[in-house]
């Protein structure tokens, strides 16, 4: 049986395109399937896949005769269509399902991994690499040195673009994988290669220009390394990126994090003086970029304001919060969320309870302001308990890297009726901390009832609800 392979995108102007999906010309090619395809982990009740009879445990082999390499391929295949034909394997036997799509234009199925042909590994050796600074005994997936452009498109992770083959560049343009999030660090080719510890790293500016011609926008990240890419070098990097008209939509400047397990030669932590100098330089850059482009373009991380001892700017400073996935402006969003939530605080709560809000040091100032305003609620006592990071070291202050053992230690320091923990400390699925503690394990170890929350509204609701 011959299978027609549909056109999946339009050629970008000025960009040579010769990439395509892996197509099958005869369904007999689906046997034996082996490890080809993707295992279905969950099927949404009432969704297109479920209505067609797709089950968890099925292996997806092809969509309309096209063998998908990853979740992006699947999404491209189902866009703008009313129905598709799925080739599957169940219990070692091939089967075919016709799926009628709904308004969401989604199969309604989750897969065990978003990349079906493996994860693209990092070929850099950055001195500040998070994975190099991990102790033993953490979640196994944390030790994977990923640098996959597909994760950048799907989930907003940052990539360096140093490991792409020609067909990867072509595919990015062909499928319009925009926006991408790119770790730039420095635009000077020699310095960037030094920061990445990758002597053969190609210059980043020509790569970004190529992406721009393909219609791909980029959100850039600069990890601030004092004495290396700060000061005038930071200004030049930002100026170079701003000069790529329409390509770089935003830049984030975040301080380098150095765990106690990271062996460093040149790196040192960002000091309050470093942070203050960087904020002053960024303020001047923002004024100039605003005049020239209409956007401030460059955004310092919340932690830089905290380190410098400066007040966080207002909501307007962050424009449309283009770097919120990088944690830039997250504290301001939380405070704005709290302003709405506090209007619904009751006069009293029964039974009376003590609620502990646990967080890393970086989030503590915002949570302390919020907790103070809960003092108007009779019967409610909110304690903000800062979890100092003994797993990675005191220089790591974000809540998402809190360990289970540190959470247990802090909860055992004093009684509480309920502890609300940040959900992002429990991984993407909200199940386990970096050191493999579950919510249930923390409850058993401490005797404290535990709930997970991520927003200010969730903190308010969970604190006031009947105790679990």
Order of alpha helices (4+ residues) and beta strands (2+ residues): beta-beta-alpha-beta-beta-alpha-beta-beta-beta-alpha-alpha-beta-alpha-alpha-beta-alpha-beta-alpha-beta-alpha-alpha-beta-alpha-beta-alpha-beta-alpha-beta-alpha
